[in-house]
Amino acid sequence: MSKRIFTAATKIDSSALASVRGSLEASSRRGLRISALVLAVAFAASALQAQQPAPQPAASQAAQSAQTPDVQTQSAQPPEAQPSADQQADLNAPTIVRLGVNEVNLIFTVTDKHGHYIPNLQQSDFALLDDGRAPAKVNSFHQQINLPLRVGIVIDASTSIRSRFQFEQESATEFLLGVLKARSDRAFVMGFDVTPTVTQDWTNNIDGLETGINRLRPGGGTALFDAVYTACRDKLLDVARGQQPARKAIVLISDGDDNQSRVYPDEAVKECQRAETIIYAISTNWTPSRGKGDKVLTKMAEDTGGQVFFPPSVEQMSVSFHEIEEELRSQYALTYTPADFKYDGRFRPIYLYCNDRRYQARTRKGYFAPQQ
């Protein structure tokens, strides 16, 4: 499928860039179209800065010409260092990037208006703002990434879903069979009624995960927000900033009607943002009308960069699981250093969009800076 992609002007030199900015300021009344171009130019300039290394002596350049790393890292290796035997054995392992505490690893999905995934885009096809400013430096950009998965299966086991519970269990098991493919992938199973209960901790053992799903029994009230908060705090926060990046997600199966939680909805969402975790929600409301619970699921998914699915029947749940699996394998990753970064624990909003407005980039709305 051939598509023309609007590309930011990455060949602009410094003097041309200043001219462009001046003309943009003179034409401010053009509104959103001019603002979009400003962001694109600023992001392209950041990309050029990241991609153009400082001049080096000829001997140093000759030594580096033999090395072509895919990802820039903060600690440079000596020119004479060679990969060890263990490193050679791991060449086929998933992409691993080590982050500094002042770096952000942003994972996002790009679709058209029909929901079809758009591959093969370049860094210059996007504009990005972190806390209202373009990044100080773009460290890496990857397409179709192969990062490890960290997935929490969180299933509503309250009385209200008793009649369709078996179908939920079967669909969740089928999803895990399809999505956990690498040695580095992990998942856990949590059920909830009035309290959340982990029936299988982190593992890539499918038999163990299936057993954890089958242990769940419906009954009791619904403490949805407590479950999401606990899953992020106890299971997903420990694989957050400063460690090996991973695609972290909660697959939440529920009707969204909470009647027992002590945690407020915004507290649950903030904990997801601290843990850098996306929510994919599957509604178990099979009626054509969308109720209050469906709005709750939609907001939680959108605020964390995920999606909500409304299968028309319990038998169609497996289709929703398949779409989640496809998205987890069809994403981009951008690692950058924010401008004016402070270790203050404050929430920093992220704004990312495609320069080609036919496409939509979906990612989390922000993150919490670490505290010193």
ABEGO torsion letter per residue (X at the ends): XBBBBBBBBAABBAAAAAAAAAAAAAAAAAEAAAAAAAAAAAAAAAAAAAABBBBBBAAAAAAAAABBBABBBABBBBAABBBBAAAAAAAABBBBBBBBAABBBBBBBBBBAAGBBBBGBBAAABBBBBGGBBBABBABBBBGBBBBBBBBBBBBABAAAAAAAAAAAAAAAAAAAAABABAABBBBBBBBBABBBBABBBBABAAAAAAAAAABBBEEBBBAAAAAAAAAAAAAAAABBGBBBBBBBBBBBBAGBBAABABBAAAAAAAAAAAGBBBBBBBABABABBBAAAAAAAAAAAAAGBBBBBBABAAAAAAAAAAAAAAAABBBBBBBBBBGBBBAGBBBBBBBBBABAABBBBBBAEBBBBBX
